[in-house]
Amino acid sequence: MYKLLSPIVLLLFAWPALAQQQARQMSLEDAIQYALTESIKIKNAQITIADAEQQIVERRAAGIPQLSGSVQFTHYLKVPRQPLPEGFDIFNLFGQAFGGLANDLGGQLSDETQAVLRAFSQGSDGGGNEDGIAFFLRNNFTAGLNLDAMVFDGSYFVALKAAREFRNYTQIEFATKKREVVNDVTEAYLPVLLIQENIELLDKNIANLEKLFFETKELYKAGFAEQLDIDRQELSLANLGVERENLVRQKQVAMENLKFNMGYPLDEPLMVADDLDQMLTDASPGTLTDAPDLSRRPEYKLLGQAITMNELNIKLNRAGYLPSLRAFGTYQQQYQGDDFETGFWAPSAFVGLSLNVPIFDGLNKKAKVQRAQLDLELARNQKRDLERAITLEVKNARTNYLNADQRLQSQKKNLGLAERIYETTQVKYREGVGSSLEVTQAEQSLYASQSNYMQALYDLLLAKARLDIALGNSN
């Protein structure tokens, strides 16, 4: 029994470690690449591009000849009749006419022709002329092919070009969405990394303080320390424990935010694998001094494409003043008869042209042209405003980067000084020439310096990322 339970018990104790091993580790670059595949923003932008491709097919189809078939069957429960003047004999009238024509052609009316004349004269229900004449037989079946083709339409080629430009617009918009995703993932990843490294640093401080706490208790037992010294260090340990629990909860919230921005499943574990110090790279001199290249910003290209589309919109509305010409043709076979054996087939075919000339539409097209011109002017103003906004964004990003770099260098010096002070106070305390109050004060200064250094490092990384984004280097 013991042999059976032992592996199970070991597995239960090892389960948290196994679950931790299954957590996927990602660097910032891994997280960005994952988001560029799985983010909902990216997927929606790809759908928009696919839709734009189909719009081109739709626009092109308008200029391709359209062929359609039609089939219609009508069965008259009561054949409509047209009343005739009293004494009017349709059979004699048409019979004489067709008979004369037959005699001229050297023949006579066939039995089928006479049957048709009698059917129209008497109606399908066998009634007489007093009921009028029926121009339809009881069963009518029509099958035909219809061809419709555009010969000339001034708006066709403009609309087709506009559809292609819209596809280009969606592709530039896709680049804009990629930039947004990169920015969102970067700003969501760095806080997780900052909190994680703060937790690791806090664990190190707790371990050092626990060691000192143990030594203080031993000194107390030997009569070389006071109860106050123990109480102060115990309070410091308790405060560090509370701070650590708070950081763990903050990390969980930050991690969920990172998963959301990545498009990562919220119920699956994830770990960040970068290091703040290793991620830090200096900005190149040109990044801080050269004039920004506006063409590297996808939103700037997007407004340029919007201007092109508005120009095409003006041409499209002006093309509405031009006439349009279409060709059409139809071929039909029609069957009529009171039944499906004695009836007859009547073929027909025709072709034609349809010319549509706009004359007056109540100034509708004029208003559309003017509105399109206003949209064009609005897009141009937005582009000029964006140029100024990007220039200001770059200036502010450069200033923030320089300030963050200066703060980091200052905090790095402060951290080194705090570490030396803390080490010195510990040595003095162990040798009996220092007080626990000095150690506690040095601890607080060290923890504050560590926190300030980590925050300065995070601020510099974030400032560098935002500078790259402002310059269009993160596309």
C-alpha positions in Angstrom: 0.0 0.0 0.0 2.8 2.4 0.9 4.6 1.7 -2.4 1.4 2.5 -4.2 0.7 5.8 -2.4 4.2 7.2 -2.5 4.4 8.0 -6.2 0.9 9.6 -5.9 1.9 11.7 -2.9 5.1 12.8 -4.7 3.2 13.7 -7.8 0.8 15.8 -5.8 3.7 17.7 -4.2 5.4 18.1 -7.5 2.3 19.4 -9.3 2.8 23.1 -8.7 6.4 22.8 -10.0 5.1 20.9 -13.1 2.4 23.6 -13.7 5.1 26.3 -13.4 7.3 24.5 -15.9 4.4 24.5 -18.4 4.1 28.3 -18.3 5.3 29.8 -21.6 8.2 32.2 -21.3 8.4 35.1 -23.7 10.8 38.0 -24.3 9.4 41.3 -25.3 10.2 40.5 -29.0 8.4 37.1 -28.6 5.4 38.8 -27.1 5.3 41.4 -30.0 5.5 38.7 -32.7 2.8 36.7 -30.9 0.6 39.7 -30.8 1.1 40.5 -34.5 -0.4 37.1 -35.2 -3.0 36.7 -32.6 -4.2 40.2 -31.7 -7.8 40.9 -32.6 -6.8 44.3 -34.0 -4.5 42.6 -36.4 -7.1 40.0 -37.4 -9.7 42.7 -38.0 -7.3 44.7 -40.1 -6.6 41.6 -42.2 -10.3 41.1 -42.7 -10.6 44.7 -43.9 -7.9 44.1 -46.5 -9.6 40.9 -47.7 -12.9 42.9 -48.0 -11.2 45.6 -50.0 -9.9 42.9 -52.4 -13.4 41.7 -53.0 -14.6 45.3 -53.5 -12.3 45.5 -56.5 -13.8 42.3 -57.9 -17.3 43.8 -57.3 -16.4 47.0 -59.1 -14.8 45.2 -62.0 -17.8 43.0 -62.4 -20.0 46.1 -63.2 -18.1 46.5 -66.6 -18.3 42.8 -67.6 -21.3 41.7 -69.8 -24.0 40.1 -67.6 -25.8 37.0 -68.9 -28.9 35.7 -67.2 -31.5 33.1 -67.9 -35.2 33.2 -67.1 -38.0 30.6 -67.1 -41.6 31.4 -66.5 -44.7 29.2 -66.6 -48.3 30.5 -66.4 -51.4 28.4 -66.2 -54.7 30.3 -66.5 -57.5 28.9 -64.4 -59.7 31.4 -66.3 -58.4 32.7 -69.6 -58.9 36.5 -69.9 -61.1 37.5 -72.9 -61.6 40.7 -74.8 -65.2 41.6 -75.8 -65.8 42.1 -79.6 -68.5 44.0 -81.4 -71.7 42.1 -82.1 -71.5 40.0 -85.2 -67.7 40.1 -85.4 -66.3 36.8 -86.6 -62.6 36.6 -85.9 -62.2 33.2 -87.6 -63.8 34.4 -90.8 -61.8 37.6 -90.7 -58.4 36.1 -90.1 -59.3 33.0 -92.1 -60.0 35.0 -95.1 -56.8 37.0 -94.6 -54.6 33.9 -94.1 -56.5 32.1 -96.8 -55.8 34.9 -99.3 -52.2 34.8 -98.3 -52.1 31.1 -98.7 -53.7 31.3 -102.1 -51.1 33.9 -103.1 -48.4 31.5 -102.0 -50.0 28.7 -103.9 -51.3 26.7 -100.9 -54.0 26.7 -98.2 -54.2 27.0 -94.4 -53.0 24.1 -92.5 -55.1 22.2 -90.0 -52.8 23.5 -87.2 -53.3 27.2 -88.3 -57.0 26.7 -88.4 -57.0 25.1 -84.9 -55.1 28.1 -83.5 -57.5 30.6 -85.1 -60.5 28.6 -83.7 -58.8 28.5 -80.3 -58.3 32.3 -80.2 -61.8 32.8 -81.6 -63.7 30.4 -79.3 -61.4 30.5 -76.2 -60.0 27.6 -74.3 -63.4 26.8 -72.7 -65.1 26.4 -76.0 -67.3 29.5 -75.7 -68.6 31.5 -78.6 -67.9 35.0 -79.8 -70.5 36.4 -77.4 -67.9 35.9 -74.7 -65.2 37.9 -76.6 -61.8 36.8 -77.9 -59.0 35.3 -75.8 -55.5 36.4 -76.7 -53.9 33.7 -74.4 -54.1 30.0 -74.2 -54.4 28.2 -70.9 -50.7 27.2 -70.6 -47.9 29.6 -71.3 -44.2 28.7 -70.9 -41.4 31.1 -71.6 -37.6 30.5 -71.5 -35.0 33.0 -72.5 -31.5 34.4 -72.2 -30.8 38.0 -71.5 -27.5 39.8 -72.2 -26.7 43.2 -70.7 -23.3 44.9 -71.3 -21.9 48.3 -70.5 -20.7 50.2 -73.6 -19.7 53.5 -71.9 -19.9 54.8 -68.4 -17.7 57.6 -67.3 -17.7 56.6 -63.6 -16.7 53.0 -64.2 -12.9 53.4 -64.4 -12.8 56.0 -61.8 -14.8 53.8 -59.4 -12.5 50.9 -60.2 -9.4 53.0 -59.5 -11.0 54.2 -56.2 -11.5 50.6 -55.2 -7.8 49.9 -55.8 -6.8 52.9 -53.8 -9.1 51.8 -51.0 -7.2 48.5 -50.9 -3.9 50.5 -50.6 -5.6 52.5 -47.8 -6.4 49.3 -45.8 -2.9 48.0 -46.2 -1.5 51.3 -44.8 -4.1 51.1 -42.1 -2.8 47.6 -41.3 0.6 49.0 -40.7 -0.9 51.6 -38.4 -2.6 48.8 -36.4 0.7 46.9 -36.2 2.3 50.0 -34.8 -0.5 50.3 -32.2 -0.1 46.6 -31.2 3.7 47.0 -30.8 3.1 50.1 -28.6 0.4 48.4 -26.5 2.4 45.2 -26.0 5.6 47.1 -25.1 3.8 49.3 -22.5 2.0 46.3 -21.1 5.2 44.1 -21.0 7.5 46.5 -19.2 5.3 46.9 -16.0 5.2 43.1 -15.6 9.0 42.9 -15.9 9.4 45.8 -13.5 7.2 44.2 -10.9 8.8 40.8 -11.3 12.3 42.3 -10.8 11.1 44.2 -7.8 9.7 41.0 -6.3 13.1 39.3 -6.9 14.9 42.2 -5.3 12.5 42.2 -2.4 13.1 38.4 -1.9 16.8 39.2 -1.7 16.3 41.9 0.8 14.0 39.6 2.9 16.7 36.9 2.9 19.3 39.4 4.0 17.1 40.8 6.7 16.1 37.3 8.0 19.8 36.5 8.3 20.4 39.7 10.3 17.3 39.0 12.3 18.7 35.6 13.3 22.0 37.1 14.2 20.3 39.8 16.3 18.3 37.2 18.2 21.5 35.3 18.9 23.1 38.5 20.2 20.1 39.1 22.4 20.5 35.7 23.9 24.1 36.5 24.6 23.1 39.9 26.2 24.6 42.1 23.4 21.3 43.3 21.9 18.0 44.7 23.2 14.5 43.5 22.6 13.9 46.8 20.8 16.5 45.7 18.1 14.5 42.5 17.6 11.2 44.3 17.4 12.5 46.8 14.8 13.8 44.0 12.5 10.7 41.9 13.0 8.6 45.0 12.0 10.8 45.5 8.9 10.3 41.9 7.9 6.6 42.1 8.3 6.5 45.3 6.2 8.5 43.7 3.5 6.2 40.7 3.5 3.1 42.9 3.1 4.9 44.8 0.3 5.7 41.5 -1.5 2.1 40.3 -1.3 1.0 43.6 -2.8 3.5 43.3 -5.6 2.4 39.8 -6.4 -1.2 41.0 -6.8 0.0 43.9 -9.0 1.9 41.5 -11.1 -1.2 39.3 -11.7 -3.2 42.3 -12.8 -0.4 43.5 -15.1 0.0 40.0 -16.5 -3.7 39.8 -17.4 -3.4 43.2 -19.1 -0.4 41.9 -21.1 -2.2 38.8 -22.2 -5.2 40.9 -23.3 -3.0 43.1 -25.5 -1.2 40.2 -26.9 -4.4 38.2 -27.7 -3.0 35.5 -25.4 -5.5 33.1 -23.7 -6.3 34.6 -20.3 -6.6 31.2 -18.6 -3.2 30.0 -19.7 0.0 30.7 -17.7 2.6 33.1 -19.1 6.0 34.3 -17.9 8.2 37.2 -19.0 11.8 36.3 -19.7 13.7 39.6 -20.3 15.9 41.6 -17.9 15.5 45.3 -17.5 19.3 46.0 -17.5 19.9 43.8 -20.6 17.1 45.5 -22.5 18.5 48.9 -22.0 20.2 50.3 -25.1 21.4 53.8 -25.7 19.7 55.9 -28.4 21.9 56.7 -31.4 23.1 60.3 -31.8 21.0 60.7 -35.0 17.9 59.6 -33.1 18.3 62.6 -30.8 19.3 65.2 -33.4 18.2 64.4 -37.0 15.0 65.8 -38.4 12.1 63.3 -38.2 11.2 61.5 -41.3 7.4 61.8 -41.5 7.1 59.1 -44.1 8.1 56.5 -41.6 4.9 57.1 -39.7 2.1 55.0 -41.1 -0.7 57.4 -40.0 1.0 60.1 -42.0 0.9 57.8 -45.1 -2.7 57.0 -44.2 -3.7 60.7 -44.5 -1.8 60.9 -47.8 -3.8 58.0 -49.1 -7.0 59.6 -47.8 -6.2 62.7 -49.8 -5.8 60.6 -53.0 -9.1 58.9 -52.4 -10.9 62.2 -51.9 -9.5 63.5 -55.2 -10.9 60.4 -56.9 -14.2 61.0 -55.1 -14.4 64.4 -56.8 -13.7 62.8 -60.2 -16.3 60.1 -59.6 -19.1 62.6 -58.8 -18.1 64.8 -61.8 -18.4 61.7 -64.0 -22.1 61.6 -63.1 -22.6 64.4 -65.6 -21.6 62.2 -68.5 -24.1 60.0 -70.5 -24.0 56.3 -70.2 -24.6 53.7 -72.9 -25.6 50.1 -72.5 -26.3 47.3 -75.0 -28.8 44.5 -74.4 -30.1 41.5 -76.2 -32.7 38.8 -75.5 -33.6 35.4 -77.1 -36.8 33.6 -76.0 -38.8 30.5 -76.8 -42.5 30.7 -75.8 -44.9 27.8 -75.8 -48.7 28.4 -75.8 -51.5 25.8 -75.7 -54.5 24.5 -73.9 -52.5 21.3 -73.2 -48.9 20.2 -73.7 -49.4 18.4 -77.0 -51.4 20.6 -79.4 -49.8 23.9 -78.5 -47.1 25.7 -80.5 -43.6 27.3 -79.9 -43.0 30.9 -80.8 -39.3 32.0 -80.8 -38.3 35.7 -80.5 -35.0 37.6 -80.4 -34.0 41.2 -80.2 -31.0 43.5 -79.5 -30.8 47.1 -78.6 -29.0 50.1 -77.1 -30.0 52.2 -74.1 -28.6 55.7 -73.7 -29.0 57.6 -70.5 -28.3 61.3 -70.6 -28.5 63.3 -67.3 -30.2 66.6 -67.9 -31.2 68.0 -64.5 -31.1 66.3 -61.1 -32.0 69.2 -58.8 -28.3 70.1 -58.3 -27.7 66.8 -56.6 -24.4 66.0 -58.3 -23.2 69.6 -57.8 -23.7 69.3 -54.1 -21.9 65.9 -54.0 -18.9 67.5 -55.9 -18.8 70.4 -53.4 -19.0 68.1 -50.4 -16.2 66.0 -51.9 -14.1 69.1 -52.3 -14.7 70.0 -48.7 -13.7 66.5 -47.6 -10.5 66.9 -49.6 -9.7 70.3 -47.9 -10.4 68.7 -44.5 -8.0 65.8 -45.2 -5.3 68.3 -46.3 -5.7 70.3 -43.1 -5.6 67.1 -41.0 -2.3 66.2 -42.8 -0.8 69.6 -42.0 -1.9 69.3 -38.4 -0.4 65.8 -38.1 2.9 67.1 -39.4 3.0 69.6 -36.5 1.8 67.0 -34.0 4.5 64.5 -35.0 7.2 67.1 -34.8 6.0 68.1 -31.3 5.8 64.4 -30.3 9.4 63.8 -31.4 10.6 66.8 -29.5 8.9 65.8 -26.3 10.0 62.1 -26.7 13.6 63.3 -27.0 13.3 65.5 -24.0 11.7 62.8 -21.9 14.4 60.3 -23.0 17.3 62.7 -22.0 15.6 63.4 -18.6 15.0 59.7 -18.0 18.6 58.9 -18.8 19.9 61.6 -16.4 17.6 60.3 -13.7 18.9 56.8 -14.2 22.5 57.9 -13.9 21.7 59.8 -10.7 19.7 57.0 -9.2 22.5 54.5 -10.0 24.9 56.6 -8.0 22.5 56.9 -5.1 22.0 53.2 -5.1 25.7 52.5 -4.9 26.0 55.0 -2.0 23.0 53.4 -0.2 24.5 50.0 -0.5 27.8 51.1 1.0 26.1 52.8 3.9 24.0 49.7 4.5 27.0 47.4 4.5 28.9 49.8 6.8 26.1 50.0 9.4 25.7 46.2 9.4 29.5 45.8 10.1 29.3 48.4 12.8 26.3 46.8 14.4 27.9 43.3 14.4 31.0 44.8 16.0 28.9 46.5 18.7 29.8 50.1 17.7 26.5 50.8 15.9 22.8 50.8 16.8 19.9 48.9 15.3 18.3 52.2 14.6 21.1 53.1 12.2 20.7 49.7 10.5 17.0 50.3 10.2 17.5 53.7 8.7 20.1 52.4 6.3 17.7 49.6 5.3 15.0 52.1 4.5 17.4 54.2 2.5 18.6 51.2 0.6 15.1 50.0 -0.2 14.1 53.5 -1.4 17.2 53.7 -3.6 16.5 50.3 -5.1 12.9 51.2 -5.8 14.0 54.6 -7.3 16.6 52.9 -9.5 14.2 50.3 -10.8 11.6 53.0 -11.5 14.2 55.1 -13.3 15.3 52.1 -15.4 11.7 51.4 -16.3 11.1 55.1 -17.2 14.2 55.1 -19.5 13.1 51.9 -21.3 9.6 53.3 -21.8 11.0 56.7 -22.9 13.3 54.9 -25.4 10.4 52.8 -26.8 8.2 55.9 -27.2 11.0 57.7 -28.9 11.3 54.9 -31.4 7.6 55.0 -31.9 7.6 58.8 -32.4 10.3 58.4 -35.1 8.6 55.5 -36.8 11.4 53.0 -35.9 9.0 50.4 -34.4 7.0 49.6 -37.5 
